[in-house]
Amino acid sequence: MGDGKAVFHVDHRNLAATGSALSVTSLSAARLATRQQVDANGDLVSIVAKFLIVPAALETAAEQLLATITATTANDVNPFGGKLELVVEPRLKSATAWYLSADPQQYPSLEYAHLEGEEAPRLDQRVGFSIDGMEFKVALDFGAAITDFRGLYKNPGL
């Protein structure tokens, strides 16, 4: 980031000080940290988390945590039922770390762009010389970068 720190950093208040398993308690702490983010002037931003991002190893636990249930007592109410959308990303390297992300419409943290004039895939073709048929090549010039750490939160897990 522009301050020379990693995207997820304790100084950014978007990294859990100690890793913990995905639970109502740890998710509640993450949501609170996200809500209490401030802008560069120190003014409260109050970011609402929308996405819970987990590796495939945490998919079932996350589904249980986000399940909407009809509780018969107040102690059985799931505070996260229907509040967050689950995103499962099997390419995440850690099997225990999990993330929260704000709705990009409310607080964009990631920006993507295409090369100017190249918003669609580029298709090249030629008649095959070594094969009977056509050869095709498809290319897409695309880039992405994290522009603001405030809409993102990480818990390294256990």
Summary of the structure (lengths in Angstrom):
residues: 158
radius of gyration: 20.7
end to end distance: 26.0
largest distance: 73.0
contacts: 404
relative contact order: 0.23
helix: 18%
strand: 28%
